[in-house]
Amino acid sequence: MEKILELKNLKTWYSTDSGIAKAVDGVSFSLGRNRTLGIVGESGCGKSVTALSVMRLVPMPPGYFAGGEILWKGSDLLKISEEKMRRLRGNEIAMIFQEPMSSLNPVLTCGYQIMEQILVHRDISHAEAKARSVELLHLVGIPNPAERFSSYPHELSGGMRQRVMISMALSCNPELLIADEPTTALDVTVQAQILDLIGKLQADTGMSVMLITHDFGVVAELCEEVLVMYASKVVEKGAVEQLFKNPLHPYTRGLLNSIPRLGSPKERLHVIEGNVPSAVNLPDGCRFAGRCPLADARCRKEQPPLVEYETGHEAACWKVG
């Protein structure tokens, strides 16, 4: 499998008044061409910061890269100039942000914002860019795209704004699309439409997708591989089928057990007791030890490495095996 993106021991930290916040602390994974990787975990586990690191959109200061590599087709994105990164960003690598209302400029029309990105990366006329923008609005299922081209973000529904964000992300036919919880705050019907759209566009264009989500149902539907993050680290990764059939890490099992099941007896949902530790004050041993029913003295003192237990299926836990 050709690797289009590879992270090696990435560390994205923030300087704060309380100390160093290790938002991403030694994350490694790869993504193949025309593949979909799902990244799951509770809020505060480092999923979005990982995505922003790939885009090199981490605010500096207070953020900084404390180590590691982000290899895009073999070149380390952390070592290239900002000018080269701007040429990549939105062109070869694009991102759908979590909240479209705060990501779109409220004083510019939706069509202009799509057209602006096309003009930055393509040597075409304004008329051609406008035609391409209207075509993209039609592609993502917005009715009357020629009229909606002149609409401002506040004139559209949440689902429509998310479709505008998707059309912006796809405007230059990226090779990698990063979708950071693209269906957050949307109703179930619109969620399904957005996910179907991403899947269809991937099939049509052959792009790779990195999907950040809290929803294992979305992972099962769209992804081939999945990465489980907890407290700034990867605790399990593997093929979707492996993870659903044989979750290795207690945290992964806890997440899967917390999913409500249709037709199950009326009982309280499973809850993982406690909270994700602060990135400023991370424990010495396994970061899940304080919430894990299996933890012992070793778990609290020694940090477990990621170990491959079956082909392509890795977990960081002393209690596996």
N, C-alpha and C positions, 0 to 999 in steps of 0.2 A: 504493500500500500504506500503510495506517495504521500509523504508528510508535507502539508502546506503550511502548518503552524506548529511550532514546538516551544514549550516553555520548559526551562531548565532551572530548577531551584530558585524561582523568582521570589524576591523579597521586596515588598512595597510597604514602607513604613512612614509614619507621620510623627513629626515633632509636636508635642502638645505640652501644655502647662503641667499636666500630671505625669509626663514622662513620654517614652517612645511607645507609640501605638503600632503594634505589628499586625497591620491589616491583612497582609498576605505574607506568609512566612515559610518560604521553601516549597512553593508549589511547582510541580512538574507534570506535564501531560503533553500529548500531541494530538493533532487533528488531521485526518486525511482529506484528500480532495473529494468533493461530492459526498462528504459524510456529515452526519449530524451528531454533535456532542451535547448532552444535557448536563448542566451543572445544578445540583440541588443542595439544600441545606437551609437551616433557619436563618432569619435575618441577623446580620452581624457576623456571618461566618466568612466573609471575604469574597463572595461571588461577584458582586458588582465592581469591586476594586480590581479584581482580576481582569474583568472586561475593560475597564478604563485604562488599566496598565497596558493592555495590548494596543489600545488606540492612542496611548501616550497622552491621555487627557487628565491624568492625576494632577491636581493643583500643586504647584511647586513654588515656594513653600506653601504649606507645611509638609507636603508629601515629598518623598524621595525614594529612589531605587537603591536599596542597601546591598543588592547582589543579584546574581542570576542573569539569565539570557531570555530574550523573546525572539525566536528565530522565525522569520517570515521568508519562506522559500530559501532558507539557508542563511539569510542575512540578519544580523542582530539589530532589531529595531531600537535598542537602547543606545546604539553607537552611531546611528545615522543623524544627519543634521535635521533641524526643525523644518527646513524648507523641503527636504526629501520626504519627511513624514507627512507634511501637508499634501504632497502630491499623492501619497498612498491613501491617506485618510479621506473617506468618502468616495474614493475611486476604486482601489483594489480591496480595501477593507472598509466596510460600512457598519453602522450601528443603529438599531432602533432603541431609543431610550425609554425608560420605564414610564414616564408621565408626559404624554404629548403636549398637554397644555402649557407646561413649564419649559418644554424643549422648543416649541415653535415661537417665533417672534410675533407678539400680538399686534404690532403695528404694520406688518407686511402681509400681503395676501399669500395664501397657501401656494398658489401657482408661481408667484414670484420667487418664493423660497426654494421651490423645486428647480426652477429655471436657473437661479443663481448658482446652485451647485453644479449644474450641467455646464454652464459657461466657464466655471473655474477650471474644470477638468477636460473640456472638449473644445476644440477649435471649430466652432460652428457659429452661425449667425443667431441673433435674437429670435428671429422668426422660426428658425429650425428648433431652437431650444424651447420655445413656447409650444410648438407642435409636439415635441417629445414629452413635455410636461403634461399636456392634455392626454396624450396617449397613455402615460403612466397612471394618471388618475382613472382612466377607463380600465386599465389593466387590473388595478386593485379593487375594482367594483364600485366606484363612486358614480352615482347616477348624474346625468347631465354634466359631464366633466368640463365642457367648455365654459359653462356658467360657474361651476364651483372653482374654477381657476382663479376667479376674482374674489372669492370668499375669504374673509378673515377667520383665524382660528376660533374665535368666540362664536362665530355663526354656525359652527359645525358641532355635531354630537361627539361624544368621546370615541365611539367606534370610527366615525369619519376622520377625526383627527389622527387616530392611530393608523388609518389607511394612508393618510397624507404622509405620515412619518415613514411608512413602509415604501411608499413611492419615492420619497427622497433618498432613502437608503439604497434603493434599486436603480436609481437614475443613471448610474454609470456602469451598470452590470458588474457589481463587485464579485470577487472570487471568494470572499468570506463575509458572511452576514452575522453580526453579533446581535442577538435579540435579548434584551434585558427585561424579563417579565413583560412581554409585549401585550399580554391580555389582562394585566392588573386593572381593577376597577371597571372592567367591561362586563356587561351581562352575559349569561351563558351562551345565548344564541350568537352574539357578536364574537365571543371568544372562539367558538367553533369555526366561524367564518374566517377569522384572522389566521388561525392555525392551519386551516385548509388552504388558505391563500399562500402562506409561507411554504407549505409542502408542495403545492403545485408549481410555484415559481422556482423552487429548488430543482424539481424534476425537469422543468423546461430549460433552466440555465446551467445546471450542473455546479452551482455554487456550494461551498461548505457552509454549515450553520453551527454557531455556538449559541445554545439556548439556555438562558438562566431562568429558572422557574422554581416555585414551591410545589408544583402539582405533578405528582408521579403519573397521573393519567396522561398528561401532556407528554411526559418522557416516554411512556410506553407507546404512544401513538406516533411520535415523530422521530425519536432518536434511535441510533444504533448503539451508541456508547454513552455511559453515564459516569459522572464524577461526583462523589459525595464529599462536601466540604464541611468541616467543623472547626471553629475557633482558628481561622486563618490557615488551616492545613487540609490536605487531602487525606481522608481516612479510608476511602474505598473507591476503586474504579474498575470498570470492566464493561463487557457487553451487557446490554439491557436485559437479555434473556437470563444471563448468569446472575445478575443482581436480583432480579425478581424471584427466580427459582431458588437461589441459594445465597441470601444476604449474609456476609461474613461478619461485618462489624456490628456490635450491639447498637450503635447509633443508627445505622441503616435499618436494622430490624425495628427499632423504636419508631422511626419515621413511617415505615410501611405498616406497622401495627396500628398507627394512629389514623389510618385512612378508613372512613366509614364504608361498610360493605352492604350492598343491597340484599335484603332478605336475611340478614344476620339477626340473632336474638336481640331483644331490646336490652342493651346494657350500655354502661358509660364507655365513652371512647377512651382508648389507651392514651396516657399522657406521659411524656418524658419529664420527670420531676426536675426542678431547678432551672437555671438559666445559662445561656452561653457566657463563658467568662469574658471579662473585659480584655480587649486587645492590649491594654496598658499593663495589665497584671495577669499574665498567663501562667498557669501552673507549670511546675518543672517536668512532671511525668506526662502520662497520657492526658490530653486536655479534656477528655470526656470522663475521666475517672471520677470526678465529683458527682456525676449524675448516673454512673454506670452501676447496675446491680451486681456485676461480676467482678468489679475492681478489687484488687488486693494491694498489699504494700508495694510490690514491684511496679504495678500500674501507676502508683502515685509518685514513684521516684524516677523511673526510667521511661523515656519517650520511645514508643515502639516505632520501628521503621516500616515503610511500605514493603510488604513481602508478597510475591506471586504464589498463590496457593493452587491455582489452576491456570491453564493457558489464558493469558490476557486478563486475569482476575486477581487484583491485588487488594490487600487490606493492611491497615496499621493497627494491630491489636495483639496483645500478648496472649489472649484467650482463644485465638483461632487455632484449630488443628488438634 
